[in-house]
């Protein structure tokens, strides 16, 4: 009587390995972009909680430049910020795109946006 073989076949192992490698590649390429996005949102929260930085548009931009130097933010500059006033509060918002090359001629376009009110 033959026993049925148990385990993973070579083709199944290779397919699983290919999926794991693709997900790891995607994570290593996209992860730093999302970390920088979160740093930008954190910088806007810090600026919105600072009463000295909310006096004028120039003060907001200077405060963002200082925070960007500390956190090593390079995706946007202070000039890219949209500063407005809504119901007496200063609202700082931003939007930008990043193109992340994955492999060969395949790239991923990431669209980020946020504001200090979120």
C-alpha positions as CSV (number, residue, x, y, z in Angstrom):
1,X,0.0,0.0,0.0
2,X,1.5,3.4,-1.1
3,X,1.4,6.3,1.4
4,X,0.5,9.7,0.0
5,X,3.4,12.1,0.1
6,X,2.9,15.1,2.4
7,X,4.7,18.5,2.1
8,X,5.3,21.3,-0.3
9,X,6.2,20.8,-3.9
10,X,9.1,22.6,-5.5
11,X,6.7,24.7,-7.7
12,X,4.6,25.7,-4.7
13,X,7.7,26.7,-2.7
14,X,9.0,28.8,-5.6
15,X,5.6,30.6,-6.1
16,X,5.4,31.3,-2.4
17,X,8.9,32.6,-2.4
18,X,8.2,34.9,-5.4
19,X,5.2,36.4,-3.6
20,X,7.1,37.0,-0.4
21,X,10.0,38.6,-2.3
22,X,7.6,40.9,-4.2
23,X,5.8,42.0,-1.0
24,X,9.2,42.6,0.7
25,X,10.4,44.6,-2.3
26,X,7.2,46.7,-2.2
27,X,7.5,47.3,1.5
28,X,11.2,48.4,1.2
29,X,10.4,50.8,-1.6
30,X,7.1,52.3,-0.3
31,X,7.8,52.2,3.4
32,X,10.2,55.2,3.5
33,X,7.7,57.3,1.5
34,X,4.9,56.6,4.0
35,X,7.3,57.3,6.9
36,X,8.2,60.7,5.4
37,X,4.4,61.4,4.9
38,X,3.8,60.7,8.6
39,X,6.8,63.0,9.6
40,X,5.2,65.8,7.5
41,X,1.9,65.3,9.3
42,X,3.7,65.3,12.7
43,X,5.5,68.5,11.7
44,X,2.1,70.2,10.9
45,X,0.7,69.0,14.2
46,X,3.7,70.5,16.0
47,X,3.3,73.8,14.2
48,X,-0.4,73.9,14.9
49,X,0.2,73.5,18.6
50,X,2.8,76.2,18.7
51,X,1.2,79.6,19.4
52,X,4.2,81.6,18.2
53,X,4.2,79.9,14.8
54,X,0.6,80.8,14.0
55,X,1.1,84.6,13.8
56,X,1.6,84.9,10.1
57,X,2.2,82.8,6.9
58,X,5.9,83.6,7.1
59,X,6.1,82.3,10.7
60,X,4.3,79.1,9.7
61,X,6.7,78.5,6.8
62,X,9.8,79.2,9.0
63,X,8.5,76.8,11.6
64,X,8.0,74.1,9.0
65,X,11.5,74.7,7.6
66,X,13.0,74.2,11.1
67,X,10.9,71.1,11.6
68,X,11.8,69.8,8.2
69,X,15.5,70.2,9.0
70,X,15.1,68.3,12.2
71,X,13.1,65.4,10.7
72,X,15.0,65.4,7.4
73,X,11.9,66.0,5.3
74,X,12.7,66.4,1.6
75,X,9.4,65.6,-0.1
76,X,8.0,69.2,0.2
77,X,9.3,72.6,1.0
78,X,7.8,75.4,3.0
79,X,6.7,77.1,-0.2
80,X,4.6,74.1,-1.1
81,X,2.4,74.5,1.9
82,X,-1.1,76.0,1.5
83,X,-1.7,78.2,4.5
84,X,-5.2,79.6,5.1
85,X,-7.4,80.8,8.0
86,X,-10.6,79.1,8.8
87,X,-12.8,80.3,11.7
88,X,-9.9,82.1,13.3
89,X,-7.5,79.1,13.2
90,X,-4.5,78.8,10.8
91,X,-4.9,75.7,8.6
92,X,-1.8,74.3,6.9
93,X,-2.4,71.8,4.1
94,X,-0.2,70.0,1.6
95,X,-0.4,67.7,-1.4
96,X,2.3,66.0,-3.4
97,X,3.1,63.0,-5.5
98,X,6.0,60.6,-5.4
99,X,6.9,58.1,-8.1
100,X,8.7,55.0,-6.7
101,X,10.5,52.8,-9.3
102,X,9.9,49.1,-8.5
103,X,11.8,47.2,-11.2
104,X,12.6,47.6,-14.9
105,X,10.0,50.1,-16.3
106,X,7.4,49.5,-13.6
107,X,6.9,52.3,-11.1
108,X,4.3,53.1,-8.4
109,X,2.7,56.6,-8.2
110,X,1.8,57.6,-4.6
111,X,-0.5,60.6,-4.0
112,X,-0.2,62.1,-0.5
113,X,-2.3,64.9,1.0
114,X,-3.0,66.1,4.5
115,X,-3.7,69.2,6.7
116,X,-3.1,70.3,10.2
117,X,-6.8,69.8,11.0
118,X,-6.7,66.0,10.6
